[in-house]
Amino acid sequence: QMAELIGAYREARVRAGHKGPGRVMLAFHMLCAENEDEAVSLARAPLNAYLEALVDAASGWITGLWSKDYPQYDAIVRALSRETFETQQAKGAAWVGTPDSIAQQIIEYHRQVGGFDIASLQVNFNVLSLTVAISSMRLFSSAVMPRFRQRDTS
């Protein structure tokens, strides 16, 4: 579905007279560790708790006020309530693993959606400790990011 949405965005840019494909930013949960099992173990409960908190917060909006400006909002919240660590990882929305496995996840997701330009990483979700988040960011920046640095072509 993300590939369709990005395609629609790019087509709308062309129809509106803009040059180039535009820049696409997508958000991902990310936890990078030296060991795959450790990464999953560290991320699963905090990501599930984050999703539950998000559904809890959004559910209040559909039980109280209703707006014609947000048709189908209840369906969006219901779909969100079915999300888990596993579904997020399966669809490429959570990059969790070792530097090698995360690099492969990025390459595969980029291919599946037809490309994106910026990854906004959520690295300290719900009850994930600051120490774990910092360690994860440092490993990601030293062992994953260098694989994707753009070269200046000007």
Protein Blocks (a to p, Z undefined) as FASTA:
>chain_A
ZZmmmmmmmmmmmmnopgcjbjadddddddddfbfklmmmmmmmmmmmmmmmmmmmmmmm
mmmcccfklghklmmmmmmmmpcfklmmmnopaccddfklmmmmmmmmmmmnopafbdcd
dfbghjacfklmmmmmmmmmmmmmmmmcccdfZZ
